Amino acid sequence: MTINRSISTRRPRTALAHLAHEYRVMASLPLSVHADVLRALLSVTVVRLAQARAR
């Protein structure tokens, strides 16, 4: 199987950028909601990073 390196390195960067963006725009949410959303986004980011590393 051939892996496209540009795609495999772009996905984690995109996930991290999404996490940073959501952190900025969610400032108006109640703290508990903000924390829950960030926790979920961070989980997705970790999974994507792990998949990229496995490749």
Jmol script that loads the backbone (N, CA, C; Angstrom):
load data "model"
ATOM      1  N   MET A   1       0.846  -1.181   0.000  1.00  0.00           N
ATOM      2  CA  MET A   1       0.000   0.000   0.000  1.00  0.00           C
ATOM      3  C   MET A   1       0.887   1.237   0.000  1.00  0.00           C
ATOM      4  N   THR A   2       0.621   2.159  -0.889  1.00  0.00           N
ATOM      5  CA  THR A   2       1.367   3.407  -0.968  1.00  0.00           C
ATOM      6  C   THR A   2       0.630   4.484  -0.186  1.00  0.00           C
ATOM      7  N   ILE A   3       1.376   5.216   0.623  1.00  0.00           N
ATOM      8  CA  ILE A   3       0.778   6.270   1.449  1.00  0.00           C
ATOM      9  C   ILE A   3       1.175   7.619   0.880  1.00  0.00           C
ATOM     10  N   ASN A   4       0.199   8.461   0.688  1.00  0.00           N
ATOM     11  CA  ASN A   4       0.458   9.824   0.233  1.00  0.00           C
ATOM     12  C   ASN A   4       0.890  10.629   1.450  1.00  0.00           C
ATOM     13  N   ARG A   5       2.175  10.951   1.541  1.00  0.00           N
ATOM     14  CA  ARG A   5       2.719  11.632   2.721  1.00  0.00           C
ATOM     15  C   ARG A   5       2.101  13.006   2.932  1.00  0.00           C
ATOM     16  N   SER A   6       1.777  13.710   1.875  1.00  0.00           N
ATOM     17  CA  SER A   6       1.199  15.043   2.052  1.00  0.00           C
ATOM     18  C   SER A   6      -0.168  14.952   2.730  1.00  0.00           C
ATOM     19  N   ILE A   7      -0.935  13.918   2.409  1.00  0.00           N
ATOM     20  CA  ILE A   7      -2.239  13.746   3.042  1.00  0.00           C
ATOM     21  C   ILE A   7      -2.061  13.307   4.488  1.00  0.00           C
ATOM     22  N   SER A   8      -1.160  12.357   4.744  1.00  0.00           N
ATOM     23  CA  SER A   8      -1.013  11.840   6.099  1.00  0.00           C
ATOM     24  C   SER A   8      -0.458  12.882   7.054  1.00  0.00           C
ATOM     25  N   THR A   9       0.321  13.845   6.570  1.00  0.00           N
ATOM     26  CA  THR A   9       0.828  14.897   7.458  1.00  0.00           C
ATOM     27  C   THR A   9      -0.139  16.068   7.537  1.00  0.00           C
ATOM     28  N   ARG A  10      -0.969  16.255   6.539  1.00  0.00           N
ATOM     29  CA  ARG A  10      -1.920  17.370   6.532  1.00  0.00           C
ATOM     30  C   ARG A  10      -3.075  17.130   7.496  1.00  0.00           C
ATOM     31  N   ARG A  11      -3.532  15.904   7.616  1.00  0.00           N
ATOM     32  CA  ARG A  11      -4.678  15.615   8.472  1.00  0.00           C
ATOM     33  C   ARG A  11      -4.441  15.991   9.929  1.00  0.00           C
ATOM     34  N   PRO A  12      -3.311  15.592  10.523  1.00  0.00           N
ATOM     35  CA  PRO A  12      -3.081  16.024  11.913  1.00  0.00           C
ATOM     36  C   PRO A  12      -2.987  17.539  12.045  1.00  0.00           C
ATOM     37  N   ARG A  13      -2.378  18.185  11.086  1.00  0.00           N
ATOM     38  CA  ARG A  13      -2.301  19.655  11.133  1.00  0.00           C
ATOM     39  C   ARG A  13      -3.682  20.270  11.037  1.00  0.00           C
ATOM     40  N   THR A  14      -4.522  19.714  10.190  1.00  0.00           N
ATOM     41  CA  THR A  14      -5.891  20.204  10.053  1.00  0.00           C
ATOM     42  C   THR A  14      -6.661  19.992  11.353  1.00  0.00           C
ATOM     43  N   ALA A  15      -6.468  18.836  11.970  1.00  0.00           N
ATOM     44  CA  ALA A  15      -7.151  18.554  13.234  1.00  0.00           C
ATOM     45  C   ALA A  15      -6.689  19.521  14.318  1.00  0.00           C
ATOM     46  N   LEU A  16      -5.394  19.793  14.385  1.00  0.00           N
ATOM     47  CA  LEU A  16      -4.876  20.733  15.381  1.00  0.00           C
ATOM     48  C   LEU A  16      -5.383  22.154  15.121  1.00  0.00           C
ATOM     49  N   ALA A  17      -5.443  22.536  13.854  1.00  0.00           N
ATOM     50  CA  ALA A  17      -5.963  23.859  13.515  1.00  0.00           C
ATOM     51  C   ALA A  17      -7.442  23.965  13.913  1.00  0.00           C
ATOM     52  N   HIS A  18      -8.188  22.897  13.695  1.00  0.00           N
ATOM     53  CA  HIS A  18      -9.604  22.880  14.068  1.00  0.00           C
ATOM     54  C   HIS A  18      -9.749  23.009  15.580  1.00  0.00           C
ATOM     55  N   LEU A  19      -8.927  22.295  16.316  1.00  0.00           N
ATOM     56  CA  LEU A  19      -8.956  22.369  17.774  1.00  0.00           C
ATOM     57  C   LEU A  19      -8.666  23.791  18.250  1.00  0.00           C
ATOM     58  N   ALA A  20      -7.661  24.420  17.684  1.00  0.00           N
ATOM     59  CA  ALA A  20      -7.311  25.797  18.063  1.00  0.00           C
ATOM     60  C   ALA A  20      -8.441  26.767  17.721  1.00  0.00           C
ATOM     61  N   HIS A  21      -9.040  26.596  16.553  1.00  0.00           N
ATOM     62  CA  HIS A  21     -10.146  27.460  16.135  1.00  0.00           C
ATOM     63  C   HIS A  21     -11.326  27.326  17.094  1.00  0.00           C
ATOM     64  N   GLU A  22     -11.700  26.093  17.405  1.00  0.00           N
ATOM     65  CA  GLU A  22     -12.836  25.869  18.303  1.00  0.00           C
ATOM     66  C   GLU A  22     -12.560  26.433  19.689  1.00  0.00           C
ATOM     67  N   TYR A  23     -11.334  26.336  20.138  1.00  0.00           N
ATOM     68  CA  TYR A  23     -10.973  26.888  21.440  1.00  0.00           C
ATOM     69  C   TYR A  23     -11.243  28.396  21.465  1.00  0.00           C
ATOM     70  N   ARG A  24     -10.876  29.060  20.378  1.00  0.00           N
ATOM     71  CA  ARG A  24     -11.086  30.514  20.303  1.00  0.00           C
ATOM     72  C   ARG A  24     -12.554  30.894  20.213  1.00  0.00           C
ATOM     73  N   VAL A  25     -13.331  30.201  19.403  1.00  0.00           N
ATOM     74  CA  VAL A  25     -14.719  30.614  19.161  1.00  0.00           C
ATOM     75  C   VAL A  25     -15.688  30.152  20.244  1.00  0.00           C
ATOM     76  N   MET A  26     -15.271  29.238  21.100  1.00  0.00           N
ATOM     77  CA  MET A  26     -16.174  28.729  22.129  1.00  0.00           C
ATOM     78  C   MET A  26     -16.072  29.495  23.443  1.00  0.00           C
ATOM     79  N   ALA A  27     -15.387  30.583  23.464  1.00  0.00           N
ATOM     80  CA  ALA A  27     -15.172  31.325  24.705  1.00  0.00           C
ATOM     81  C   ALA A  27     -16.476  31.778  25.353  1.00  0.00           C
ATOM     82  N   SER A  28     -17.517  31.957  24.580  1.00  0.00           N
ATOM     83  CA  SER A  28     -18.781  32.443  25.132  1.00  0.00           C
ATOM     84  C   SER A  28     -19.636  31.327  25.738  1.00  0.00           C
ATOM     85  N   LEU A  29     -19.245  30.083  25.538  1.00  0.00           N
ATOM     86  CA  LEU A  29     -20.023  28.966  26.100  1.00  0.00           C
ATOM     87  C   LEU A  29     -19.775  28.836  27.597  1.00  0.00           C
ATOM     88  N   PRO A  30     -20.724  28.245  28.301  1.00  0.00           N
ATOM     89  CA  PRO A  30     -20.475  27.951  29.715  1.00  0.00           C
ATOM     90  C   PRO A  30     -19.224  27.067  29.844  1.00  0.00           C
ATOM     91  N   LEU A  31     -18.489  27.239  30.922  1.00  0.00           N
ATOM     92  CA  LEU A  31     -17.216  26.548  31.094  1.00  0.00           C
ATOM     93  C   LEU A  31     -17.341  25.033  30.971  1.00  0.00           C
ATOM     94  N   SER A  32     -18.372  24.440  31.542  1.00  0.00           N
ATOM     95  CA  SER A  32     -18.514  22.980  31.475  1.00  0.00           C
ATOM     96  C   SER A  32     -18.728  22.498  30.037  1.00  0.00           C
ATOM     97  N   VAL A  33     -19.507  23.241  29.266  1.00  0.00           N
ATOM     98  CA  VAL A  33     -19.736  22.891  27.859  1.00  0.00           C
ATOM     99  C   VAL A  33     -18.443  23.074  27.070  1.00  0.00           C
ATOM    100  N   HIS A  34     -17.767  24.173  27.306  1.00  0.00           N
ATOM    101  CA  HIS A  34     -16.489  24.468  26.644  1.00  0.00           C
ATOM    102  C   HIS A  34     -15.512  23.315  26.895  1.00  0.00           C
ATOM    103  N   ALA A  35     -15.394  22.878  28.135  1.00  0.00           N
ATOM    104  CA  ALA A  35     -14.480  21.791  28.484  1.00  0.00           C
ATOM    105  C   ALA A  35     -14.883  20.481  27.812  1.00  0.00           C
ATOM    106  N   ASP A  36     -16.181  20.177  27.777  1.00  0.00           N
ATOM    107  CA  ASP A  36     -16.654  18.946  27.130  1.00  0.00           C
ATOM    108  C   ASP A  36     -16.340  18.933  25.641  1.00  0.00           C
ATOM    109  N   VAL A  37     -16.578  20.050  24.989  1.00  0.00           N
ATOM    110  CA  VAL A  37     -16.317  20.127  23.547  1.00  0.00           C
ATOM    111  C   VAL A  37     -14.815  20.015  23.280  1.00  0.00           C
ATOM    112  N   LEU A  38     -14.013  20.719  24.047  1.00  0.00           N
ATOM    113  CA  LEU A  38     -12.564  20.637  23.862  1.00  0.00           C
ATOM    114  C   LEU A  38     -12.051  19.225  24.116  1.00  0.00           C
ATOM    115  N   ARG A  39     -12.596  18.561  25.118  1.00  0.00           N
ATOM    116  CA  ARG A  39     -12.188  17.181  25.419  1.00  0.00           C
ATOM    117  C   ARG A  39     -12.484  16.274  24.221  1.00  0.00           C
ATOM    118  N   ALA A  40     -13.652  16.418  23.632  1.00  0.00           N
ATOM    119  CA  ALA A  40     -14.017  15.603  22.473  1.00  0.00           C
ATOM    120  C   ALA A  40     -13.116  15.906  21.278  1.00  0.00           C
ATOM    121  N   LEU A  41     -12.875  17.182  21.025  1.00  0.00           N
ATOM    122  CA  LEU A  41     -12.003  17.563  19.908  1.00  0.00           C
ATOM    123  C   LEU A  41     -10.575  17.079  20.123  1.00  0.00           C
ATOM    124  N   LEU A  42     -10.103  17.157  21.348  1.00  0.00           N
ATOM    125  CA  LEU A  42      -8.756  16.678  21.648  1.00  0.00           C
ATOM    126  C   LEU A  42      -8.672  15.170  21.445  1.00  0.00           C
ATOM    127  N   SER A  43      -9.714  14.451  21.801  1.00  0.00           N
ATOM    128  CA  SER A  43      -9.739  12.999  21.579  1.00  0.00           C
ATOM    129  C   SER A  43      -9.612  12.677  20.096  1.00  0.00           C
ATOM    130  N   VAL A  44     -10.345  13.395  19.270  1.00  0.00           N
ATOM    131  CA  VAL A  44     -10.269  13.194  17.823  1.00  0.00           C
ATOM    132  C   VAL A  44      -8.860  13.519  17.318  1.00  0.00           C
ATOM    133  N   THR A  45      -8.284  14.587  17.826  1.00  0.00           N
ATOM    134  CA  THR A  45      -6.935  14.980  17.414  1.00  0.00           C
ATOM    135  C   THR A  45      -5.922  13.901  17.776  1.00  0.00           C
ATOM    136  N   VAL A  46      -6.021  13.351  18.962  1.00  0.00           N
ATOM    137  CA  VAL A  46      -5.098  12.297  19.397  1.00  0.00           C
ATOM    138  C   VAL A  46      -5.239  11.063  18.516  1.00  0.00           C
ATOM    139  N   VAL A  47      -6.460  10.686  18.193  1.00  0.00           N
ATOM    140  CA  VAL A  47      -6.689   9.534  17.323  1.00  0.00           C
ATOM    141  C   VAL A  47      -6.076   9.782  15.950  1.00  0.00           C
ATOM    142  N   ARG A  48      -6.281  10.953  15.391  1.00  0.00           N
ATOM    143  CA  ARG A  48      -5.708  11.274  14.079  1.00  0.00           C
ATOM    144  C   ARG A  48      -4.194  11.271  14.110  1.00  0.00           C
ATOM    145  N   LEU A  49      -3.606  11.804  15.162  1.00  0.00           N
ATOM    146  CA  LEU A  49      -2.149  11.789  15.290  1.00  0.00           C
ATOM    147  C   LEU A  49      -1.623  10.364  15.404  1.00  0.00           C
ATOM    148  N   ALA A  50      -2.308   9.530  16.149  1.00  0.00           N
ATOM    149  CA  ALA A  50      -1.906   8.135  16.289  1.00  0.00           C
ATOM    150  C   ALA A  50      -1.995   7.394  14.953  1.00  0.00           C
ATOM    151  N   GLN A  51      -3.044   7.665  14.192  1.00  0.00           N
ATOM    152  CA  GLN A  51      -3.182   7.026  12.880  1.00  0.00           C
ATOM    153  C   GLN A  51      -2.079   7.498  11.939  1.00  0.00           C
ATOM    154  N   ALA A  52      -1.765   8.769  11.970  1.00  0.00           N
ATOM    155  CA  ALA A  52      -0.714   9.303  11.100  1.00  0.00           C
ATOM    156  C   ALA A  52       0.632   8.681  11.460  1.00  0.00           C
ATOM    157  N   ARG A  53       0.880   8.519  12.745  1.00  0.00           N
ATOM    158  CA  ARG A  53       2.138   7.930  13.204  1.00  0.00           C
ATOM    159  C   ARG A  53       2.232   6.473  12.813  1.00  0.00           C
ATOM    160  N   ALA A  54       1.121   5.756  12.856  1.00  0.00           N
ATOM    161  CA  ALA A  54       1.104   4.336  12.502  1.00  0.00           C
ATOM    162  C   ALA A  54       1.438   4.123  11.029  1.00  0.00           C
ATOM    163  N   ARG A  55       1.119   5.086  10.216  1.00  0.00           N
ATOM    164  CA  ARG A  55       1.384   4.963   8.775  1.00  0.00           C
ATOM    165  C   ARG A  55       2.848   5.168   8.536  1.00  0.00           C
TER     166      ARG A  55
END
end "model"
wireframe off; spacefill off
backbone 0.3
color backbone group
